[in-house]
Amino acid sequence: MELLGMTTIFLLVCISCLLLFATWRSISQKEKQPPGPITLPIVGNILQLNPWNLPESLKKLSKKYGPVFTIYLGQQKIVVLYGYDAVKEALIDQADDFSGRGNLPLLKKFFQDTGILTSNGETWKQLRRFALATLRDFGMGKKSIRERIQEEAHFLVERIRNTHEQPFDPGNFLVHAASNIICSIIFGDRFDYEDKKFLILIELLDANNKLQNSVQTQVCTNFFPTVMEYLPGPHQQMMKNIEKVNQFTFEIIAKHQETLDPTCPRDFIDAFLNKMEQEKGNGHSEFTIETLSRTTLDLFLAGTGTTGITLRHGLRILQKYPEIVEKIQKEIDCVIGRDRSPCMADRSQMPYTDAVVHEIQRFIDFLPLNVPHAVMKDTKFRDYFIPKDTMILPALTSVLHDSKEFPNPEKFDPGHFLNANGTFKKSDYFMPFSTGKRICVGEGLARMEIFIFLTAILQNFTLKPVVDHKDIDISPLVSTLANMPRPYEVSFLPR
């Protein structure tokens, strides 16, 4: 009997020890968060980073702390994912866990957490699902929108022709063309290049692109919002400009409400108004005038700015490499000729041009740190514990500039996307629009525009820089949250 009691006590002690060990291990693992540099009060790690080239600072930290590490910008805790494997594991393999949108105060002020870009949870799911379905219904990826892009490319070429070989900054022309494509989808029509309201709108967007070049806007406003809220600077003007753009969209929405025919929706706004009517009795509906306004603004800004800036980068890069332009033009002459407009069907027969377009997007690395994500719940990632709502920076620059996938990644080389026999080479590392559940809604549209616009321009013109092509600096003006192109002028010589 005594032996049985001793055995029972022994077993209870063993079980208790196992439970204590399991509890300790669980707590230990939860406390094992990604490593990082020592932080300072208030400023975090900002003094240890180069705010003019944040991606380069993070590259150095990744060499010391590995592909998953923690930094603090101000009081904002950020987990950085560096390298293809870490980015893929998070955004694709654990897509649901990492599908949140990180809090950037400047974007939050723009969109009030109601557009596709900044919303989370059910709001984001419903708006994104609706936007994708509606964009498809109104031509995105279909023949009609491809024809619209071809038509806009024709207008762009004629507008460039009217500059009569004089050097000028093509930035606004490119933004106008890109903007008219998204306008035709969300507003139902393009704008004439001389339309006064449209010109004012483009001027506001161009002004914001320039204001965005400052470190004060890209870093300080987003990570020290309490202080910056009360200080003058470019971020304050950006907010005023966005409010004017928002007012423009409100006016168009009001006109749509007055002329709406529910049986024949003309565009994205009409489709959204119909959805609002369908959900009228739902007190928790995500489809309201406010979300329509912010989602429309979201699509308009993304569809105008990102594509326009990519094209501006592209033309600057191509000025530096006339031999690349010559190869593209030979391929254009062989596949398309001079008498008809380029179309998307041509791309499969133009591997070199396709490779150049991909290399432009890879090389410019437009959003080097991606738009911040957040984890939706307490998350186990590799050997680390990441608490719910932690901001995540999946460093796209570490993927697009991976030296194993893209030898000499700092060099512009179309060969990065060509096989030895000259055919086009796909790469899983090509993710300029991000990847996973938060991939850009308009990726397909943007890729069509970039290919057709650049091909149409080079079909009709040769680029003549105002300086020796060897002296052209193709590095970005600022490399922090967004890589903005340097201003330039160029002449377009008819072929």
Secondary structure, DSSP 8 states (H G I E B T S, - for coil): -HHHHHHHHHHHHHHHHHHHHHHHHHHHHHH--------BTTTBTGGGS-TTBHHHHHHHHHHHH-SEEEEEETTEEEEEEESHHHHHIIIIITTTTT-EE---HHHHHHHTT-STTT--HHHHHHHHHHHHHHHHHTTTTSHHHHHHHHHHHHHHHHHHHTTTT--B-THHHHHHHHHHHHHHHHTSS---TT-HHHHHHHHHHHHHHHHTTSHIIIIIHHHSHHHHTTS-SHHHHHHHHHHHHHHHHHHHHHHHHHH--TTS--SHHHHHHHHHHHTTT-TT-S--HHHHHHHHHHHHHIIIIIHHHHHHHHHHHHHH-HHHHHHHHHHHHHHT-SSS---GGGGGG-HHHHHHHHHHHHHH-SSTT-S-EE-SS-EEETTEEE-TT-EEEEEHHHHHT-TTTSSSTTS--GGGGB-TTS-B---TT--TT--GGGS-TTHHHHHHHHHHHHHHHHHHEEEEESS-GGG---S-S-BSSSB------EEEEE-
